């Protein structure tokens, strides 16, 4: 099957967004995909904020994007947009880093007022980076994600069903992605 890069754009190690992505990674693995997790917060701040394209962590992240057939991008919503650490990473990737890739945008937040952040903030950036196919994204309310003391994530039944559907659509689309790079 496909290689999927699962990118967490949360600056927090204990975030619901990060836990949700790792939870969804398991479903993709069960579907036969190879999943590579990337937590943007682990990239040194001096590399991200100093725009150090040659920093080994940036070079490695760029290579992970190049290897992937599909990319899941998850972010918490801050001030009606995706996180700053995610923005910093996307700015350092090559302009067309997503060419030929299927992309699934996901977001989490405390209010339904931010549901359009995927379509009006994140999707345009992903599109400008050459994504072959951006499948329907999904916004999950923080109240639908419960973290137990042992760190396990419990997703509410309704949110779990919706996330399962968008993840399955992403998984199915991975097999149908046109190879735009081959056309050039």
C-alpha positions as CSV (number, residue, x, y, z in Angstrom):
1,X,0.0,0.0,0.0
2,X,1.0,3.6,0.4
3,X,3.5,5.5,2.6
4,X,1.6,8.1,4.6
5,X,3.3,11.0,6.4
6,X,1.2,11.9,9.5
7,X,2.1,15.5,10.5
8,X,1.1,16.9,13.8
9,X,1.3,20.7,13.8
10,X,0.7,21.1,17.5
11,X,3.3,22.8,19.6
12,X,2.3,20.8,22.7
13,X,3.5,17.2,23.4
14,X,0.3,16.5,25.3
15,X,-2.1,18.0,22.8
16,X,-5.4,16.4,21.7
17,X,-4.4,17.0,18.1
18,X,-1.2,15.0,18.4
19,X,-3.0,12.1,20.2
20,X,-5.8,12.1,17.6
21,X,-3.3,11.8,14.8
22,X,-1.5,8.9,16.4
23,X,-4.9,7.3,17.0
24,X,-5.8,7.6,13.4
25,X,-2.3,6.4,12.3
26,X,-3.3,3.0,13.8
27,X,-6.3,2.8,11.5
28,X,-4.2,3.6,8.5
29,X,-1.7,0.9,9.5
30,X,-4.5,-1.6,9.9
31,X,-5.5,-0.8,6.3
32,X,-2.0,-1.8,5.2
33,X,-0.3,1.6,4.9
34,X,3.1,2.4,6.2
35,X,2.7,5.5,8.5
36,X,5.6,7.8,9.3
37,X,4.7,10.2,12.2
38,X,6.2,13.7,12.2
39,X,5.6,16.0,15.2
40,X,6.6,19.5,14.1
41,X,7.3,20.5,17.7
42,X,10.3,18.1,17.7
43,X,12.1,20.2,15.0
44,X,14.5,22.6,16.7
45,X,12.9,26.1,17.0
46,X,16.1,27.7,15.7
47,X,15.8,25.8,12.5
48,X,12.2,26.6,12.0
49,X,12.3,30.3,13.0
50,X,15.7,31.0,11.6
51,X,14.6,29.5,8.2
52,X,17.6,27.2,8.2
53,X,16.9,25.1,5.1
54,X,20.2,23.2,5.6
55,X,19.5,22.2,9.2
56,X,19.6,18.4,9.4
57,X,16.0,18.3,10.9
58,X,14.6,20.4,8.0
59,X,16.5,18.3,5.4
60,X,15.0,15.2,7.1
61,X,11.5,16.6,7.1
62,X,11.8,17.6,3.5
63,X,12.9,14.1,2.7
64,X,9.9,12.6,4.5
65,X,7.5,14.7,2.5
66,X,9.2,13.6,-0.7
67,X,8.9,9.9,0.2
68,X,5.3,10.0,1.1
69,X,2.4,9.1,-1.2
70,X,-0.1,10.8,1.1
71,X,0.1,13.3,3.9
72,X,-2.2,13.7,6.8
73,X,-1.9,17.2,8.3
74,X,-3.4,17.8,11.7
75,X,-3.4,21.1,13.6
76,X,-5.1,22.8,16.5
77,X,-6.9,26.0,15.5
78,X,-5.5,29.1,17.0
79,X,-7.1,32.5,16.2
80,X,-9.1,31.0,13.3
81,X,-6.0,29.5,11.6
82,X,-3.6,26.6,11.8
83,X,-0.7,26.6,14.2
84,X,2.4,28.8,13.8
85,X,4.8,25.8,14.1
86,X,3.0,24.1,11.2
87,X,3.2,27.4,9.2
88,X,6.9,27.7,9.9
89,X,7.5,24.1,8.6
90,X,5.4,24.5,5.5
91,X,7.3,27.7,4.7
92,X,10.6,25.8,4.7
93,X,9.4,23.0,2.4
94,X,10.0,23.3,-1.4
95,X,7.2,25.2,-3.1
96,X,5.7,22.1,-4.7
97,X,6.5,19.6,-1.9
98,X,3.0,18.1,-2.2
99,X,3.0,17.6,-5.9
100,X,1.4,14.2,-6.8
101,X,0.3,13.6,-3.2
102,X,-3.1,13.0,-1.6
103,X,-3.6,15.2,1.4
104,X,-6.0,14.9,4.4
105,X,-6.3,18.1,6.4
106,X,-7.6,17.7,10.0
107,X,-8.1,20.3,12.7
108,X,-9.1,20.4,16.4
109,X,-10.5,23.3,18.4
110,X,-12.7,24.4,21.2
111,X,-15.4,26.0,19.2
112,X,-17.5,25.2,16.1
113,X,-16.8,28.8,15.1
114,X,-13.4,27.6,13.8
115,X,-14.7,24.8,11.6
116,X,-13.9,26.8,8.4
117,X,-10.2,27.1,9.3
118,X,-9.5,24.0,7.2
119,X,-11.1,25.4,4.1
120,X,-10.1,29.1,4.4
121,X,-6.7,28.8,6.0
122,X,-5.1,25.4,5.6
123,X,-6.5,24.1,2.2
124,X,-5.2,27.1,0.2
125,X,-1.7,26.6,1.4
126,X,-1.8,22.8,0.7
127,X,-3.2,23.5,-2.7
128,X,-0.5,26.1,-3.5
129,X,2.1,23.4,-2.6
130,X,0.9,21.3,-5.5
131,X,-1.2,18.6,-3.7
132,X,-2.7,16.3,-6.4
133,X,-5.9,15.7,-4.3
134,X,-7.0,17.3,-1.1
135,X,-9.7,15.1,0.3
136,X,-12.5,16.4,2.5
137,X,-11.0,17.5,5.8
138,X,-12.5,17.3,9.2
139,X,-12.7,19.5,12.3
140,X,-13.1,17.8,15.7
141,X,-14.2,19.6,18.8
142,X,-12.0,19.3,21.8
143,X,-15.0,18.1,23.8
144,X,-15.2,15.0,21.6
145,X,-11.6,14.0,22.5
146,X,-11.0,12.7,26.1
147,X,-7.5,11.9,27.3
148,X,-7.4,9.4,30.1
149,X,-4.8,9.4,32.9
150,X,-2.9,6.6,31.1
151,X,-2.7,8.8,28.0
152,X,-5.2,6.8,26.0
153,X,-7.5,8.8,23.7
154,X,-11.2,8.2,23.6
155,X,-13.0,9.7,20.7
156,X,-16.8,10.3,21.0
157,X,-18.8,7.9,18.9
158,X,-20.1,10.5,16.5
159,X,-16.7,12.1,16.0
160,X,-15.1,8.7,15.7
161,X,-17.6,7.7,12.9
162,X,-17.0,10.9,11.0
163,X,-13.2,10.7,11.3
164,X,-13.4,7.0,10.2
165,X,-15.3,8.0,7.1
166,X,-12.8,10.8,6.1
167,X,-9.9,8.6,6.8
168,X,-11.3,5.8,4.7
169,X,-11.9,8.2,1.9
170,X,-8.3,9.4,2.2
171,X,-7.1,5.8,2.2
172,X,-9.1,4.9,-0.9
173,X,-7.9,8.1,-2.7
174,X,-4.3,7.1,-2.2
175,X,-4.7,4.4,-4.8
176,X,-6.2,6.8,-7.3
177,X,-3.7,9.7,-7.1
178,X,-2.5,10.8,-10.6
179,X,1.2,11.0,-10.9
180,X,1.5,14.7,-11.9
181,X,5.3,14.6,-11.6
182,X,5.5,12.1,-14.4
183,X,3.6,14.4,-16.7
184,X,6.4,17.0,-16.7
